[in-house]
């Protein structure tokens, strides 16, 4: 279709569209499957003249006939995003990855596919897509989603690593602070309960000495947790954070502050 290509080169997109659609019609009438770039070229000609509906129709056929170009996949993903059609947006981003996995444009689009998998709680697909996201594209929003995914999958080690990385990017990242504060609180409470239970079962001098050492570690965990909850509460005065702080102060025997924060939690 040299005539259509020449029309495109000359900027006569209406003529190019006419010629590509003529080619498509001839193939369809003759029962021939259009395996060339006719649908794709017709779609881009339609885009050039401002007919996005016709462009989408041609592009969908290009996808069906496995002749869609990189630009076509990128257009469709953006088109469906603007149309708020999540399922078709995911489908086109998956097609982009399948057909053009090594293209820079594809790699730049992977954080978006990862975000959509996270939003729809498709955790396994999110993990698979993570491997396609380059480090330079792992910004704060992407890392927040990675933390969400691994919290859902109970990958605590990955969550610890991710929250630390998030805090290097933004010391006030509430998701990362929340994770670390709760982890330290849980660790302190677990140690506290274990040591108290062990001492109640065996009230000897040796066990008492072990109790004191264990409670010292527990107290240190609580102190670090409290610092993070205080930061969180200033940023986001959530009742849940107040409850944690009240519980920590109760463990310290500070009834005044324990009562203060427990009231704030109600």
C-alpha positions in Angstrom: 0.0 0.0 0.0 2.5 2.5 -1.2 -0.2 5.0 -2.0 -1.4 5.0 1.6 2.1 5.3 3.0 2.8 8.2 0.6 -0.4 9.9 1.7 0.7 9.6 5.4 4.2 10.9 4.6 2.6 13.9 2.8 0.3 14.6 5.8 -2.9 13.7 4.0 -4.3 11.5 6.7 -7.8 11.5 5.4 -6.6 10.0 2.1 -4.4 7.5 4.0 -7.4 6.4 6.1 -9.5 6.0 3.0 -6.9 3.9 1.3 -6.3 1.7 4.3 -10.0 1.1 4.9 -10.4 0.3 1.2 -7.7 -2.4 1.6 -9.4 -3.8 4.7 -12.8 -3.9 2.9 -11.2 -5.7 -0.2 -9.6 -8.3 2.0 -12.8 -8.9 4.0 -14.9 -9.2 0.8 -12.4 -11.6 -0.7 -12.4 -13.7 2.6 -8.7 -12.9 3.1 -7.4 -12.4 6.6 -5.6 -9.1 6.9 -2.3 -10.1 8.4 -0.6 -6.9 7.3 -0.5 -3.6 9.3 -3.7 -2.4 7.6 -5.8 -2.3 10.7 -3.0 -0.7 12.7 -2.2 1.9 10.0 -5.9 2.7 9.6 -6.2 3.3 13.3 -3.3 5.7 13.4 -4.7 7.5 10.3 -8.0 7.8 12.1 -6.2 9.2 15.2 -4.5 11.8 13.0 -7.9 13.1 11.8 -9.3 13.1 15.3 -11.6 10.1 15.1 -10.7 8.2 18.3 -13.8 5.9 18.1 -12.8 4.7 14.6 -9.2 4.4 15.7 -10.2 2.2 18.7 -12.2 -0.1 16.4 -9.3 -0.5 14.0 -6.9 -1.0 16.9 -9.0 -3.7 18.5 -8.9 -5.6 15.2 -5.1 -5.1 15.0 -4.9 -6.7 18.4 -7.1 -9.5 17.3 -5.0 -10.2 14.2 -1.8 -9.8 16.3 -0.5 -6.9 14.2 -0.8 -4.1 16.8 2.3 -1.9 17.1 3.9 -0.6 20.3 2.2 2.8 19.8 -1.2 1.1 19.5 -0.9 -0.8 22.7 0.2 2.4 24.5 -2.7 4.3 23.0 -5.2 1.7 24.0 -4.0 1.5 27.6 -4.2 5.3 27.9 -7.6 5.4 26.1 -9.1 2.8 28.5 -7.6 4.5 31.6 -9.2 7.8 30.6 -12.5 5.9 30.0 -12.1 4.3 33.5 -12.4 0.8 32.0 -10.1 -1.1 34.4 -10.5 -4.5 32.9 -9.6 -3.4 29.3 -6.8 -1.2 30.7 -5.3 -4.3 32.4 -5.7 -6.4 29.3 -3.9 -3.8 27.1 -1.0 -3.4 29.6 -0.7 -7.2 29.7 -0.7 -7.3 25.9 2.0 -4.6 25.9 4.2 -6.7 28.2 3.6 -9.9 26.3 4.4 -8.4 22.8 7.0 -5.8 23.6 8.6 -6.8 26.9 12.0 -5.2 26.4 10.9 -1.8 25.1 11.6 1.2 27.4 8.0 2.3 27.0 6.8 -1.0 28.3 9.1 -0.9 31.3 7.9 2.6 32.1 4.3 1.3 32.0 4.8 -1.6 34.4 4.3 0.5 37.6 0.8 1.2 36.3 0.0 -2.5 35.7 1.5 -3.2 39.1 -0.8 -0.6 40.7 -3.9 -2.0 39.0 -3.0 -5.5 40.2 -2.6 -4.1 43.7 -5.9 -2.3 43.6 -7.7 -5.4 42.5 -5.9 -7.6 45.1 -4.3 -9.8 42.5 -1.3 -10.4 44.7 0.5 -13.2 42.7 0.2 -11.2 39.5 1.5 -8.1 41.3 4.5 -10.1 42.5 5.2 -11.3 39.0 4.9 -7.8 37.6 7.3 -6.4 40.3 10.2 -8.2 38.5 9.6 -6.0 35.4 9.8 -2.7 37.3 13.2 -1.1 37.1 14.7 0.4 40.2 14.5 3.9 38.8 10.8 3.5 38.5 10.3 2.3 42.1 9.2 5.7 43.5 7.3 6.2 46.8 3.9 5.3 45.4 5.2 2.1 43.8 7.0 1.1 47.0 3.8 1.8 49.0 2.0 -0.7 46.8 4.8 -3.2 47.2 4.4 -2.9 50.9 0.6 -3.5 50.6 1.2 -6.6 48.5 3.7 -8.1 50.9 1.6 -7.3 53.9 -1.3 -9.2 52.3 1.1 -12.2 51.5 2.6 -12.0 55.1 6.1 -11.5 53.7 7.3 -9.7 56.8 11.0 -9.6 55.8 10.1 -7.9 52.6 7.9 -5.5 54.4 10.7 -4.6 56.8 13.1 -4.0 53.9 10.5 -2.0 51.9 9.4 0.2 54.9 13.1 1.0 55.6 13.6 2.0 51.9 10.4 4.1 52.0 11.6 6.0 55.1 14.9 6.9 53.3 12.8 8.4 50.5 10.3 10.1 52.9 10.9 10.0 56.7 7.2 10.8 57.2 5.8 8.0 55.1 2.8 6.9 57.1 2.6 3.4 55.7 6.2 2.7 56.5 6.0 4.3 60.0 2.8 2.3 60.7 4.4 -1.0 59.7 7.5 -0.4 61.8 5.7 1.0 64.8 3.3 -2.0 65.0 6.1 -4.5 64.4 8.1 -3.1 67.3 5.0 -3.0 69.5 4.1 -6.6 68.8 7.7 -7.6 69.4 7.8 -5.8 72.7 4.4 -7.2 73.8 5.4 -10.8 72.8 8.6 -10.5 74.8 6.7 -9.1 77.8 4.1 -11.9 77.8 6.8 -14.6 77.4 8.9 -13.4 80.2 6.0 -12.8 82.6 4.6 -16.3 81.8 8.0 -17.9 82.3 8.5 -16.2 85.7 4.9 -17.0 86.9 5.7 -20.7 86.2 9.1 -20.6 87.9 9.6 -17.9 90.5 13.3 -18.4 91.3 16.0 -15.8 91.6 17.6 -17.0 88.4 14.3 -16.7 86.5 13.8 -13.3 88.0 17.1 -12.2 86.7 16.1 -13.5 83.3 12.8 -11.7 83.6 14.6 -8.4 84.2 16.8 -8.8 81.1 13.8 -9.8 79.0 11.7 -6.8 80.2 14.6 -4.5 79.4 14.5 -5.7 75.8 10.8 -5.4 75.8 10.9 -1.9 77.1 13.4 -0.9 74.4 11.1 -2.2 71.8 8.2 -0.3 73.3 10.3 2.9 73.5 11.2 2.7 69.8 7.6 1.9 68.9 6.3 4.9 71.0 8.6 7.3 69.1 7.2 6.1 65.8 3.6 6.3 67.0 4.2 9.8 68.3 5.4 10.8 64.8 2.5 9.1 63.2 0.0 10.7 65.5 1.2 14.2 64.7 0.8 13.5 61.0 -2.4 11.5 61.3 -4.2 11.6 64.7 -5.8 8.2 64.4 -7.5 6.6 67.4 -5.7 3.3 66.7 -2.4 5.1 67.3 -3.6 6.6 70.5 -4.6 3.2 71.7 -1.2 1.8 71.0 0.4 4.7 72.8 -1.9 4.3 75.8 -1.0 0.6 76.0 2.7 1.3 75.9 2.4 3.9 78.7 0.5 1.3 80.7 3.4 -1.1 80.3 5.7 1.7 81.6 3.4 2.2 84.6 2.7 5.7 83.5 -1.0 5.8 84.3 -1.4 9.5 83.6 -0.3 9.2 79.9 -1.9 5.8 79.6 -5.3 7.3 80.6 -4.8 10.4 78.4 -4.2 8.3 75.2 -6.8 5.7 76.0 -9.4 8.5 76.3 -8.2 9.8 72.9 -8.7 6.3 71.5 -12.4 6.3 72.4 
